[in-house]
Amino acid sequence: MDDDSSGDVTVARIVIVTSQTAGRVQVAVELARRLADAGHATTIASTFDIAGQVAALGATYVHLGAKVVDDVAALASGSRLTGLVRRLMELGSVHERREALIDSMGLDGVAQQVAELEPELVLIDVELPAVVMAVAGAGHSVAVWTTMQSVWKRPGLPPLGSPTLPGVGFGGSRVGLEVEWLVFLAKKRLRAMRHLVTRTGLDQMSQMREIARRSAFPLEGTSRNHWLLPFVFLDLPMLSFSARALEFPHDPSPSMRYVGPVLNREREVVRGGSDRLAAIYTRNASDPDRRLVYCAFGAWHKGDDRSFIHRVVDVGRRRRDWDIVIGLGSRIDQAEFDDVPDNVHLFAWAPQLEVLEHADAAIHHAGISSVNECIVSGVPMVLYPFDFLDQPGNAARVAFHGLGLVGTRDDTSLEIEKRLET
C-alpha cells in the first residue's frame, strides 16, 4: 500500500474470507483487529455460518451466500450393487448435473457480494479454492492465507503430512525425500481418479475445472504437484500465519510469505470453571516444586481420545505433585471419567491460551494453532498427533527444533509420564 504525501499509510479496504474452523476464525478476527489498528477498513466474510463466532469476538462480518461443497456427490446410502447401478445410470447426465451443482453453489453471487464491499485486497483461506477462483476471476486483488507451514514441494521438505525428519536416515536423505514425494503424489492422483469414477463427474477436480471456466480463472495458474488438495495457486501470493523459524531448513517458494503466529489473546475462552482454574494457578504459584500440565486434543478432529485421556488421568494418580488440566473439547462426556484424583481437572472447554500462560508442559495433537500457542507461551510439548492432515508434519518440526517430544498413540501412562518428565 502506497504512502500519501504526508507519510501516513493509505487506508485500504480489506476483506478477509475464512472457513469455519475455530482456529481459522480466531486468526481472521485477530488479523482484522491488527489491520484495523493500523488504520485499515476490514471486514470478515465466510460462506459458512460463523456469524455468532465472529460477533462474539467483536468483528464486522458479512455472510457470503455460496454453498461450498467438497465432493458433494457423496453417494446415497444403499448396497454397493445399487450404488454401482445408480452411478452407471448417471453417466449420461454428468454435464447437466455438474452444471446444476455449480449453479447451486451461488459463486456468482459471492463475487457480486465481494464487489459491493469495494475491497482493494481480498485475503482468502487457501482451503476455499472455489471462492478464490470466483473472486480473483472477477478481477479483485487476491492473496491466499493459511495457518499451515509450507504446502509446497521444495528441496529438503517432505510432504507436510509426513513425520519424516530431513537429514535423519534414508527417509530424510535427498533421495528418500524425493521417493516420499513420488509416492505421495501418486496416491494423490489415484485418489482423484477414483473420485472421478465413483462420483460420476462430480468430484472435486471436476468441480474446480467448471468453476475456473465460469470464473475466467486460468487453471494453468495452479499445480497439483504439491501437498495441498486439490492444488496450490502458483500466481497468487500466499501468507502463512505460522513461524518461518518452525519450518525445516529450505528455500521457500517465491509465493510464500511467513507472517508468524496471529493469536487472538482477547477471545472469549472461559465457559465455566474460572474460579476453579484460578485456584489451580494459585496453588502452583505458591509451590515452586509443583508442576502444571495442560492436555487437549482440539475440537475439530473426531478421533477417539477416551483411552488416551484415561491414561493421562492415570499419570495424575501417580504424580500427585502435578496438576493436570484436561480440555475435552466437548467431544467426550466428563461423566465417562469416575474416580478422578483431585489434582486432575476435567473441563468440557478450557481457555487454552490462559492455561498455557501458567503451564509447565502441554500434551496435544500437534494442531498448528496449539503448536503456535505453546511456542508463543514458552511451553514445551509432548505431542500425540493423529494421522490427519498436517499434524504428523507439525510434530516432526517441533521435534526437529527441540521444542518437544513426539509419542505414539499406544504409549502407556508410564511412557507419557516419562516424556513429561523429560
Disulfide bonds with the S-S distance in Angstrom:
none
